[in-house]
């Protein structure tokens, strides 16, 4: 499942028995060589939709990790891109990636890039952004935390701003993926029942209906965009969507 450059089984076990913050500090140097990193086709599909919804001036990558989401923001934001994460290790890798990439070209420097260590549940910003994105982070929040999280995002967006993140259709109960995710979540619940500190990472706790309801409760107007690159299921529904939550002007 992992590349040769990825973490060993022992390293994953140490991470899983740590706190979320400490676990990601440990995993950071090898994170981009694991399946947990958002795949490039997903990033490109989201960027394509956002290019049609923009332009934007200032963007925020919520729970930015190693910074792959900020690459999307750099394509659609004109002034600045900010990545925020509570893992110092992940931010260190993100800074290294940004330095290695350099400017987009000799003639186009691109937006300014900033990295901030902070907790998504208590963001250290005012209404400073036109666009907030997040990739693969919401499974680290319990359902009871979504209301506060979305309230924080609403507070850092300017009026008319957009909060966007991709979601995949849940696997069918008869599929191997369904039982794999069910087993993973069950193992995490057992781990958190017997071990401290907890490590919150649940793939099946993130339910679309609950998310949409909490977004609307936080004051967002929610739209859905199919990501056609990933096709459709047998019933005609998209395999992947972009949730676009607008803060009313």
Rosetta blueprint (number, residue, H / E / L):
1 X L
2 X L
3 X L
4 X L
5 X L
6 X L
7 X L
8 X L
9 X H
10 X H
11 X H
12 X H
13 X H
14 X H
15 X H
16 X H
17 X L
18 X L
19 X L
20 X H
21 X H
22 X H
23 X H
24 X H
25 X H
26 X H
27 X H
28 X H
29 X H
30 X H
31 X H
32 X H
33 X H
34 X L
35 X L
36 X L
37 X L
38 X L
39 X L
40 X H
41 X H
42 X H
43 X H
44 X H
45 X H
46 X H
47 X H
48 X H
49 X H
50 X H
51 X H
52 X H
53 X H
54 X L
55 X L
56 X E
57 X E
58 X E
59 X E
60 X E
61 X E
62 X E
63 X L
64 X L
65 X L
66 X L
67 X L
68 X H
69 X H
70 X H
71 X H
72 X H
73 X H
74 X H
75 X H
76 X H
77 X E
78 X E
79 X E
80 X E
81 X E
82 X E
83 X E
84 X E
85 X E
86 X L
87 X L
88 X H
89 X H
90 X H
91 X H
92 X H
93 X H
94 X H
95 X H
96 X H
97 X H
98 X H
99 X H
100 X H
101 X H
102 X L
103 X L
104 X L
105 X L
106 X L
107 X L
108 X L
109 X L
110 X L
111 X L
112 X E
113 X E
114 X E
115 X E
116 X E
117 X E
118 X L
119 X E
120 X L
121 X L
122 X E
123 X L
124 X L
125 X L
126 X L
127 X L
128 X L
129 X E
130 X E
131 X E
132 X E
133 X E
134 X L
135 X L
136 X L
137 X L
138 X H
139 X H
140 X H
141 X L
142 X L
143 X H
144 X H
145 X H
146 X H
147 X H
148 X H
149 X H
150 X H
151 X H
152 X H
153 X H
154 X H
155 X H
156 X H
157 X E
158 X E
159 X E
160 X E
161 X E
162 X E
163 X E
164 X E
165 X E
166 X E
167 X E
168 X E
169 X L
170 X L
171 X L
172 X L
173 X L
174 X L
175 X L
176 X H
177 X H
178 X H
179 X H
180 X H
181 X H
182 X H
183 X H
184 X H
185 X H
186 X H
187 X H
188 X H
189 X H
190 X H
191 X H
192 X H
193 X H
194 X H
195 X L
196 X L
197 X L
198 X L
199 X L
200 X L
201 X L
202 X L
203 X L
204 X L
205 X L
206 X L
207 X L
208 X H
209 X H
210 X H
211 X H
212 X H
213 X H
214 X H
215 X H
216 X H
217 X H
218 X L
219 X L
220 X E
221 X E
222 X E
223 X E
224 X E
225 X E
226 X E
227 X L
228 X H
229 X H
230 X H
231 X L
232 X E
233 X L
234 X L
235 X L
236 X L
237 X L
238 X E
239 X L
240 X E
241 X E
242 X E
243 X E
244 X E
245 X E
246 X E
247 X E
248 X L
249 X L
